[in-house]
Amino acid sequence: MKIRINKSRAIGDQEPCFIIAEIGSNHNGDIDKAKKLINIAAKAKVDAVKFQSIIFEELYINNKKNSDIRKLYKKIEFNENWYPELNTYCIKKGLFFLSCPTYLKSIDLLEKIDVDLYKLASPQVATYPQLIQKVAKLKKPTILSTGYCTFTEIDRAVDIFIKEKNKKFALLHCISEYPTLPEHVNLFLISAFKQRYNVPIGFSDHTLGYDISIAAVARGANILEKHITLSRDLEGPDHYFSLEPSEFVQMVKAIRNVERSFGNGEKKHLLKKEIAFLDNVRMKAIAGRNIKKGKIIDKEKDIFFLRNVNGIDAWALFGPERFFSKKDIRKGISITWKNSRKEGNG
């Protein structure tokens, strides 16, 4: 199954992997840093950039227990005035603009700029059915992350989309461990999700480096989401496990190279270079000793095989048929159809 975003881009099998540069909160509250990251994502030729629509007051009770969270959020919140400017900037760069709505009002802000698709983070998928339903009712393509979700919680979210008659959704396999250890990734879930839900399946990668990202695409991920930062040395919750600019460019190039290797799963005809090489390595029959005219050729004692331009192919002599010499054949001479024949052939 595929979901179509617009006339030029779809997500699903037989489509290029939809690559999302996860900026998240790595802008550190600075719109200029956000634009720099968008520029890097555009240079890497990804499909979309993604932010997090987070505001402390919309998500937490303001009490002493949450005072440390409030301090952190004030450094990484997504300014609600940024939506139009960053969306326009992404469009100019040829990118889709995404921002995960974490509170109901943020959906209204995203609708004001008429985003093409939505991404729901796993905390909302697991715990916030009202928000899921509001997005589902929009009938727009939506990517649902599954990091904090059990199968039961994924099923509940999927049911909401089905009840709202919105079949334009995909799921994102994700492990909400930062960074994720390779042994916890469980990439086999990509194919398990495809069998269970019959929708496009992606992978949100929180591992260090990008080798697991490439493996996920090779395992069939239709979407790949990876964090990007200007520097892992910056302060903030996500920088330390994100990719820096040059790494992100290298990752996208590697993914596109991997995709070019997929083919169609059918046995191809040999390439011209393969045919030329094969002709040079064919094993041909050579007389292992002198063979008299009219003699039955002993395939074990009279013949050995070497790579050679002339001579009968080894496969032609592999079988029960008997062969006769048509003339005297000296040791070391190629056995050909001019100096030998199959039984029954004159």
Residue pairs with C-beta under 8 A, 6 or more apart in sequence:
1 12
1 198
1 199
1 200
2 10
2 11
2 12
2 13
2 14
2 15
2 200
3 10
3 11
3 12
3 141
3 167
3 168
3 169
3 170
3 199
3 200
4 10
4 11
4 141
4 168
5 11
5 96
5 116
5 117
5 141
6 116
9 18
9 47
9 96
11 18
11 141
11 170
11 200
11 202
11 222
11 223
12 170
12 200
12 222
13 200
13 220
13 222
15 222
16 256
16 259
17 202
17 217
17 221
17 222
17 223
17 224
17 255
17 259
18 47
18 48
18 202
18 222
18 223
18 224
19 46
19 47
19 48
19 223
19 224
19 225
19 226
19 252
19 255
20 46
20 47
20 48
20 49
20 50
20 98
20 119
20 223
20 224
20 225
20 226
21 37
21 40
21 41
21 44
21 46
21 48
21 49
21 50
21 226
21 228
21 248
22 49
22 50
22 204
22 225
22 226
22 227
22 228
22 242
23 34
23 37
23 38
23 41
23 49
23 50
23 51
23 227
23 228
24 50
24 51
24 52
24 227
24 238
25 51
25 52
25 54
25 76
25 78
25 236
25 237
25 238
26 33
26 37
26 227
26 228
26 229
26 230
26 234
26 236
26 238
26 239
26 242
27 33
27 34
27 37
27 51
27 76
27 78
28 75
28 76
28 234
28 235
28 236
29 74
29 75
29 76
29 77
29 79
31 79
31 82
31 85
31 86
33 230
34 51
34 82
34 86
35 86
35 89
36 230
37 49
37 228
37 229
37 230
38 49
38 86
38 89
38 90
38 93
38 95
39 93
40 228
40 230
40 245
40 248
40 249
41 49
41 93
41 95
41 228
41 248
42 93
42 94
42 95
43 245
43 249
44 245
44 248
44 249
44 251
44 252
45 252
46 95
46 248
46 252
47 95
47 96
48 90
48 95
48 96
48 97
48 98
48 117
49 90
49 95
49 96
49 97
49 98
50 98
50 99
50 100
50 119
50 225
51 78
51 86
51 98
51 99
51 100
52 78
52 99
52 100
52 102
52 121
53 78
53 99
53 100
53 101
53 102
53 103
53 106
53 109
53 110
54 73
54 76
54 77
54 78
54 102
55 73
55 77
55 78
55 80
55 103
55 106
56 62
56 69
56 70
56 73
56 74
56 77
58 102
58 103
58 105
58 106
59 73
59 102
59 103
60 66
60 69
60 70
60 73
62 70
72 237
75 235
75 236
76 236
76 237
78 99
80 106
80 109
83 99
83 109
83 110
83 112
83 113
84 112
84 113
86 97
87 97
87 113
87 115
90 96
90 97
91 97
96 115
96 116
96 117
97 113
97 115
98 115
98 117
98 118
98 119
99 106
99 110
99 115
99 119
100 119
100 120
100 121
100 124
101 107
101 110
101 118
101 120
101 124
101 131
101 135
102 121
102 123
102 124
102 131
103 131
104 130
104 131
104 134
107 131
107 134
107 135
107 138
110 118
111 138
115 140
116 140
116 141
117 140
117 141
117 142
117 143
118 135
118 138
118 140
118 141
118 142
118 143
119 142
119 143
119 145
119 172
120 131
120 132
120 135
120 142
120 143
120 144
120 145
120 157
121 145
121 147
122 145
122 146
122 147
122 148
122 149
122 174
122 176
123 148
124 131
124 132
125 132
125 144
125 145
125 146
125 148
125 149
125 153
125 154
125 157
126 148
126 149
126 153
127 148
129 156
129 157
129 160
132 144
132 157
132 160
132 161
133 160
133 164
135 142
136 142
136 160
136 161
136 163
136 164
136 166
136 169
137 164
137 166
138 166
139 164
139 165
139 166
139 168
140 166
140 168
141 168
141 169
141 170
142 161
142 166
142 168
142 169
142 170
143 169
143 170
143 171
143 172
143 202
143 223
144 154
144 157
144 158
144 169
144 170
144 171
144 172
145 171
145 172
145 174
145 204
146 154
146 171
146 172
146 173
146 174
146 193
147 174
147 175
147 176
147 204
148 176
149 157
151 196
154 171
154 197
158 169
158 171
158 197
161 167
161 169
169 199
170 199
170 200
170 201
170 202
170 222
170 223
171 193
171 197
171 199
171 200
171 201
171 202
172 201
172 202
172 203
172 204
172 223
172 225
173 186
173 187
173 189
173 190
173 193
173 201
173 202
173 203
173 204
173 216
173 221
174 203
174 204
174 206
175 184
175 185
175 186
175 206
176 206
177 184
177 206
178 206
178 237
178 238
178 241
179 206
179 207
179 208
179 240
179 241
180 205
180 206
180 207
180 212
181 207
182 207
182 212
185 207
185 212
187 203
187 212
187 215
187 216
187 219
188 219
190 201
190 203
190 216
190 219
190 220
190 221
191 219
191 220
193 201
194 201
194 220
200 222
200 223
201 220
201 221
201 222
201 223
202 221
202 222
202 223
202 224
202 225
203 213
203 216
203 221
203 223
203 224
203 225
204 225
204 226
205 212
205 213
205 216
205 224
205 225
205 226
206 227
206 241
207 213
207 241
208 241
209 243
209 247
210 226
210 243
210 247
210 248
210 250
210 251
210 254
213 224
213 226
213 251
213 255
214 251
214 254
214 255
214 258
216 224
217 224
217 255
217 258
217 259
218 258
224 255
226 242
226 243
226 248
226 251
227 238
227 241
227 242
227 243
228 242
228 243
228 244
228 245
228 248
229 238
229 239
229 242
229 243
229 244
230 244
230 245
231 239
231 244
232 239
232 240
232 241
232 242
232 244
233 239
243 251
270 278
279 309
280 307
281 307
282 307
282 308
282 313
282 314
283 305
283 306
283 307
283 308
283 313
283 314
284 305
284 306
284 307
284 308
284 309
284 310
284 311
284 312
284 313
284 314
284 334
284 335
285 303
285 305
285 311
285 312
285 313
285 314
285 317
285 334
285 335
286 303
286 304
286 305
286 306
286 308
286 311
286 332
286 333
286 334
286 335
287 302
287 303
287 329
287 330
287 331
287 332
287 333
287 334
287 335
288 301
288 302
288 303
288 304
288 331
289 301
289 302
289 331
290 328
290 329
290 330
290 331
291 297
291 302
291 325
291 328
291 329
292 325
292 328
293 325
293 326
293 327
293 328
294 324
294 325
295 324
295 325
296 322
296 323
296 324
297 303
297 322
297 323
297 324
297 325
297 335
297 340
299 317
299 323
303 317
303 335
305 314
308 334
310 334
310 336
311 334
311 335
311 336
312 335
312 336
312 337
312 340
317 323
321 342
321 343
322 342
322 343
323 340
323 341
323 342
323 343
324 340
324 341
324 343
325 339
325 340
326 338
326 339
326 340
326 341
327 339
329 335
329 339
329 340
333 339
